[in-house]
């Protein structure tokens, strides 16, 4: 495993007393990141590569399509043989897909079906809807064709030797289809990121272990554990769940050492605020280094980036400490952890950090903006306008289930109904 530091050293880090913007935080996090997962690639069947990241270019060994073919059912002919509508030509052959026809004789037409190779000598196809098959084996052409009409040219999609998918591409269903179209039965992909996750907090209990009526005063169920596992698994990670760590510094340090062993990334929830019972900051500084503390975003201000030394001395594991509030965990994971995981697999930093936003009209007023950049839970109404969940508290997890996306509101930006807002679909962040 690479020993390259996953994030800038503390000497390069910004002043911790100042709130950094999300863009600055992501740049610091991703700058110089070693794609350790891409460096340890594996080969998998193309059919099993959905969501994985390519570790090597996919190069086409053939032209796609391999020959001129028709995109319509109809008749293949020479355009020059049909000088006027109503021209009648003899039908010399029938060419279904997968059959190579004979060269077309001048003054004749060939019955042809979608995907079939256009016979030599033909330069146009007229679709069957404007042709009339006659009983004597001829066809009346009721349209004057143009050369190249309804013909898909050889190599129109892909030329032999072309890179069809570049290393660092995250594989979508369409990308898998493209790889298959050039004959790639297997693909070299980055290995899955190995992630250790744990929660901190003496108030946390697990569902199923304690009945609601038996919970002690102040106790809450650990929803973050399930949210984080689900988000990590959806991104194809190998997840080691270290459970709940007590609010004690030595316990936190021990958990960090265990988490650093054999993992690329450590993700925690809770314990990153500035209270006396929040031990992650001093624990990370004791076991590694902290490069960023607090980001100017809402939700998610108490957000920590750093690294933890591996016990065997073989480099470091990257560390991200997320807030404890459930919505903060959900939003900050999508905006910070997801880009880091993609970059570890070789996705270029610019692409990993990209937030695909749609310009949509607001169906709400936002008269009192925060000094921080805000990401509010929203969905698109039947009228095409963006609607907000009525309670934007970072503890209201129902808002994240209800939402279809996030509205990205710049620091200090007030919004009036009807104005254009940046809507980030959650589906684009899966």
PATORZA-384026 format. One record per residue (C-alpha): residue number from 1; residue in one letter; x, y, z. Coordinates in steps of 0.05 Angstrom, whole numbers. Layout:
<rs>
R  i  aa  east  north  up
R  NUM  A  X  Y  Z
...
</rs>
This chain:
<rs>
R  i  aa  east  north  up
R  1  X  0  0  0
R  2  X  26  69  -18
R  3  X  60  109  37
R  4  X  46  175  2
R  5  X  11  222  51
R  6  X  -62  224  31
R  7  X  -71  298  48
R  8  X  -25  358  58
R  9  X  19  357  120
R  10  X  4  401  179
R  11  X  59  449  157
R  12  X  20  461  92
R  13  X  -48  465  125
R  14  X  -88  529  130
R  15  X  -95  563  197
R  16  X  -144  522  238
R  17  X  -175  582  270
R  18  X  -204  606  204
R  19  X  -265  575  172
R  20  X  -248  550  102
R  21  X  -297  548  46
R  22  X  -321  481  20
R  23  X  -284  491  -45
R  24  X  -219  508  -8
R  25  X  -229  448  38
R  26  X  -239  400  -20
R  27  X  -179  428  -57
R  28  X  -135  418  4
R  29  X  -163  348  14
R  30  X  -154  325  -58
R  31  X  -90  362  -76
R  32  X  -34  311  -85
R  33  X  -77  253  -62
R  34  X  -46  187  -80
R  35  X  -96  142  -118
R  36  X  -75  81  -77
R  37  X  -135  39  -100
R  38  X  -120  51  -174
R  39  X  -47  30  -162
R  40  X  -72  -38  -137
R  41  X  -120  -54  -194
R  42  X  -156  -119  -208
R  43  X  -190  -149  -269
R  44  X  -264  -163  -266
R  45  X  -317  -186  -316
R  46  X  -347  -126  -352
R  47  X  -416  -149  -328
R  48  X  -394  -142  -256
R  49  X  -359  -74  -261
R  50  X  -418  -27  -249
R  51  X  -396  31  -205
R  52  X  -323  12  -206
R  53  X  -269  60  -231
R  54  X  -225  42  -291
R  55  X  -152  33  -275
R  56  X  -132  29  -349
R  57  X  -158  58  -415
R  58  X  -206  16  -455
R  59  X  -181  17  -527
R  60  X  -224  -7  -585
R  61  X  -196  -63  -628
R  62  X  -249  -53  -682
R  63  X  -291  -2  -717
R  64  X  -361  9  -691
R  65  X  -402  -2  -732
R  66  X  -355  -49  -770
R  67  X  -388  -32  -836
R  68  X  -440  16  -865
R  69  X  -509  -6  -840
R  70  X  -580  19  -841
R  71  X  -614  53  -783
R  72  X  -683  39  -813
R  73  X  -725  -16  -843
R  74  X  -733  1  -916
R  75  X  -699  -5  -983
R  76  X  -626  6  -1001
R  77  X  -610  38  -1069
R  78  X  -568  86  -1108
R  79  X  -595  156  -1096
R  80  X  -581  172  -1169
R  81  X  -629  116  -1191
R  82  X  -688  154  -1160
R  83  X  -691  221  -1195
R  84  X  -765  233  -1179
R  85  X  -819  210  -1131
R  86  X  -856  149  -1156
R  87  X  -795  116  -1188
R  88  X  -805  40  -1192
R  89  X  -745  -6  -1182
R  90  X  -739  -82  -1182
R  91  X  -723  -113  -1114
R  92  X  -662  -156  -1125
R  93  X  -650  -184  -1054
R  94  X  -672  -186  -982
R  95  X  -620  -168  -928
R  96  X  -637  -180  -854
R  97  X  -590  -160  -798
R  98  X  -531  -208  -794
R  99  X  -531  -224  -868
R  100  X  -483  -194  -918
R  101  X  -518  -180  -984
R  102  X  -493  -184  -1055
R  103  X  -467  -121  -1089
R  104  X  -526  -80  -1112
R  105  X  -536  -77  -1187
R  106  X  -550  -8  -1217
R  107  X  -623  7  -1225
R  108  X  -646  -40  -1170
R  109  X  -663  -38  -1096
R  110  X  -652  -85  -1037
R  111  X  -702  -98  -982
R  112  X  -663  -84  -918
R  113  X  -676  -85  -843
R  114  X  -649  -43  -786
R  115  X  -577  -59  -769
R  116  X  -563  -97  -833
R  117  X  -501  -82  -873
R  118  X  -514  -36  -932
R  119  X  -494  -74  -996
R  120  X  -436  -50  -1038
R  121  X  -461  -2  -1091
R  122  X  -518  27  -1049
R  123  X  -510  96  -1019
R  124  X  -579  111  -989
R  125  X  -637  78  -953
R  126  X  -710  99  -960
R  127  X  -753  78  -901
R  128  X  -809  29  -915
R  129  X  -863  79  -895
R  130  X  -852  119  -959
R  131  X  -844  59  -1004
R  132  X  -897  14  -1036
R  133  X  -883  -59  -1049
R  134  X  -916  -80  -1114
R  135  X  -942  -150  -1131
R  136  X  -892  -160  -1188
R  137  X  -832  -157  -1141
R  138  X  -817  -84  -1152
R  139  X  -821  -25  -1105
R  140  X  -847  45  -1116
R  141  X  -803  97  -1082
R  142  X  -845  157  -1060
R  143  X  -787  200  -1037
R  144  X  -725  225  -1072
R  145  X  -667  201  -1028
R  146  X  -604  240  -1012
R  147  X  -537  203  -1012
R  148  X  -522  177  -942
R  149  X  -596  179  -920
R  150  X  -609  131  -861
R  151  X  -539  101  -868
R  152  X  -495  93  -807
R  153  X  -423  97  -832
R  154  X  -368  50  -814
R  155  X  -331  75  -750
R  156  X  -384  129  -742
R  157  X  -387  113  -667
R  158  X  -317  87  -652
R  159  X  -255  80  -695
R  160  X  -206  23  -685
R  161  X  -150  44  -637
R  162  X  -191  98  -603
R  163  X  -194  104  -528
R  164  X  -268  95  -514
R  165  X  -263  99  -437
R  166  X  -205  133  -402
R  167  X  -173  109  -337
R  168  X  -207  144  -279
R  169  X  -277  136  -309
R  170  X  -330  113  -261
R  171  X  -369  59  -297
R  172  X  -442  71  -310
R  173  X  -490  24  -346
R  174  X  -478  62  -411
R  175  X  -402  57  -402
R  176  X  -408  -19  -392
R  177  X  -447  -23  -456
R  178  X  -395  17  -493
R  179  X  -339  -28  -466
R  180  X  -377  -89  -489
R  181  X  -389  -58  -558
R  182  X  -314  -58  -571
R  183  X  -306  -129  -546
R  184  X  -281  -118  -475
R  185  X  -302  -179  -436
R  186  X  -262  -158  -375
R  187  X  -239  -91  -347
R  188  X  -181  -68  -304
R  189  X  -211  -30  -246
R  190  X  -185  2  -182
R  191  X  -192  -43  -121
R  192  X  -248  -25  -74
R  193  X  -230  27  -21
R  194  X  -222  -3  49
R  195  X  -258  41  99
R  196  X  -262  36  174
R  197  X  -321  71  207
R  198  X  -341  84  279
R  199  X  -385  130  320
R  200  X  -368  166  385
R  201  X  -415  183  441
R  202  X  -437  154  508
R  203  X  -508  171  490
R  204  X  -511  122  432
R  205  X  -546  54  435
R  206  X  -560  5  380
R  207  X  -630  -13  355
R  208  X  -648  -82  377
R  209  X  -602  -82  436
R  210  X  -644  -36  479
R  211  X  -719  -29  475
R  212  X  -746  43  470
R  213  X  -780  37  538
R  214  X  -714  14  570
R  215  X  -670  69  543
R  216  X  -636  111  596
R  217  X  -650  186  598
R  218  X  -611  222  544
R  219  X  -597  159  503
R  220  X  -610  158  427
R  221  X  -607  104  374
R  222  X  -545  106  331
R  223  X  -575  122  263
R  224  X  -509  148  235
R  225  X  -479  79  236
R  226  X  -531  55  187
R  227  X  -529  117  144
R  228  X  -453  114  136
R  229  X  -451  40  122
R  230  X  -504  48  69
R  231  X  -469  107  36
R  232  X  -402  71  36
R  233  X  -431  6  10
R  234  X  -468  43  -45
R  235  X  -401  70  -68
R  236  X  -372  -1  -70
R  237  X  -328  4  -9
R  238  X  -304  -53  35
R  239  X  -330  -30  103
R  240  X  -304  -49  172
R  241  X  -353  -25  225
R  242  X  -317  -14  291
R  243  X  -382  4  327
R  244  X  -390  56  381
R  245  X  -329  84  417
R  246  X  -338  113  488
R  247  X  -326  187  500
R  248  X  -257  177  528
R  249  X  -192  200  497
R  250  X  -153  135  505
R  251  X  -211  95  477
R  252  X  -214  142  417
R  253  X  -139  136  405
R  254  X  -143  60  409
R  255  X  -200  60  359
R  256  X  -160  105  311
R  257  X  -101  58  314
R  258  X  -145  -2  300
R  259  X  -180  35  243
R  260  X  -114  56  211
R  261  X  -89  -15  204
R  262  X  -103  -40  134
R  263  X  -151  15  114
R  264  X  -147  72  64
R  265  X  -196  117  100
R  266  X  -226  126  169
R  267  X  -295  158  174
R  268  X  -324  177  242
R  269  X  -387  211  265
R  270  X  -392  254  327
R  271  X  -339  282  373
R  272  X  -313  336  326
R  273  X  -342  396  361
R  274  X  -304  438  411
R  275  X  -335  411  475
R  276  X  -298  379  533
R  277  X  -327  311  515
R  278  X  -305  316  442
R  279  X  -240  277  439
R  280  X  -228  265  366
R  281  X  -187  328  353
R  282  X  -133  314  406
R  283  X  -135  239  391
R  284  X  -122  249  317
R  285  X  -66  299  332
R  286  X  -35  247  379
R  287  X  -41  189  329
R  288  X  -27  228  266
R  289  X  -43  299  243
R  290  X  -102  345  233
R  291  X  -99  388  171
R  292  X  -167  422  173
R  293  X  -217  437  226
R  294  X  -285  469  212
R  295  X  -313  488  144
R  296  X  -358  547  127
R  297  X  -418  505  107
R  298  X  -486  489  137
R  299  X  -498  435  157
R  300  X  -429  410  172
R  301  X  -386  465  203
R  302  X  -350  417  252
R  303  X  -316  376  199
R  304  X  -245  348  208
R  305  X  -194  325  156
R  306  X  -129  292  174
R  307  X  -90  227  174
R  308  X  -74  172  224
R  309  X  -8  134  225
R  310  X  -13  60  212
R  311  X  13  18  270
R  312  X  62  -19  225
R  313  X  93  46  202
R  314  X  70  35  130
R  315  X  44  104  116
R  316  X  -22  135  138
R  317  X  -96  125  131
R  318  X  -136  187  111
R  319  X  -185  211  164
R  320  X  -250  249  159
R  321  X  -289  265  221
R  322  X  -362  282  207
R  323  X  -410  318  255
R  324  X  -457  279  299
R  325  X  -524  306  275
R  326  X  -557  257  226
R  327  X  -570  305  169
R  328  X  -500  335  176
R  329  X  -471  265  168
R  330  X  -512  253  105
R  331  X  -496  319  72
R  332  X  -423  324  90
R  333  X  -411  252  68
R  334  X  -438  268  -2
R  335  X  -398  333  -7
R  336  X  -331  311  23
R  337  X  -324  236  34
R  338  X  -352  216  -34
R  339  X  -301  259  -72
R  340  X  -244  230  -31
R  341  X  -266  159  -44
R  342  X  -270  172  -119
R  343  X  -202  205  -120
R  344  X  -171  146  -82
R  345  X  -195  103  -141
R  346  X  -163  148  -193
R  347  X  -221  194  -213
R  348  X  -189  263  -229
R  349  X  -198  312  -172
R  350  X  -238  362  -214
R  351  X  -288  308  -232
R  352  X  -290  278  -162
R  353  X  -308  345  -131
R  354  X  -358  366  -184
R  355  X  -429  381  -160
R  356  X  -476  371  -219
R  357  X  -529  424  -209
R  358  X  -592  441  -248
R  359  X  -617  513  -255
R  360  X  -689  511  -231
R  361  X  -739  562  -207
R  362  X  -749  570  -132
R  363  X  -817  556  -103
R  364  X  -797  586  -37
R  365  X  -769  649  -4
R  366  X  -703  649  33
R  367  X  -700  719  64
R  368  X  -650  707  120
R  369  X  -587  674  92
R  370  X  -531  648  134
R  371  X  -459  672  132
R  372  X  -440  602  111
R  373  X  -455  565  46
R  374  X  -519  525  57
R  375  X  -544  460  29
R  376  X  -618  453  42
R  377  X  -662  392  30
R  378  X  -711  400  -28
R  379  X  -751  367  -82
R  380  X  -782  389  -148
R  381  X  -857  402  -145
R  382  X  -909  386  -198
R  383  X  -903  457  -223
R  384  X  -828  448  -236
R  385  X  -808  493  -179
R  386  X  -762  473  -122
R  387  X  -796  463  -56
R  388  X  -761  459  12
R  389  X  -774  411  69
R  390  X  -807  455  123
R  391  X  -757  437  178
R  392  X  -684  445  158
R  393  X  -655  427  226
R  394  X  -594  382  221
R  395  X  -626  333  268
R  396  X  -688  320  225
R  397  X  -669  258  185
R  398  X  -738  253  154
R  399  X  -717  313  111
R  400  X  -662  272  78
R  401  X  -710  215  62
R  402  X  -762  264  34
R  403  X  -712  303  -7
R  404  X  -695  291  -80
R  405  X  -637  338  -78
R  406  X  -600  396  -45
R  407  X  -606  470  -60
R  408  X  -537  501  -60
R  409  X  -543  570  -30
R  410  X  -482  615  -29
R  411  X  -462  650  35
R  412  X  -505  711  46
R  413  X  -550  696  -13
R  414  X  -624  714  -3
R  415  X  -674  681  -50
R  416  X  -743  702  -73
R  417  X  -794  655  -103
R  418  X  -785  650  -178
R  419  X  -710  663  -178
R  420  X  -664  610  -206
R  421  X  -629  565  -156
R  422  X  -576  510  -162
R  423  X  -611  443  -149
R  424  X  -564  383  -139
R  425  X  -601  318  -151
R  426  X  -584  265  -99
R  427  X  -586  213  -155
R  428  X  -525  247  -186
R  429  X  -485  236  -121
R  430  X  -495  161  -116
</rs>
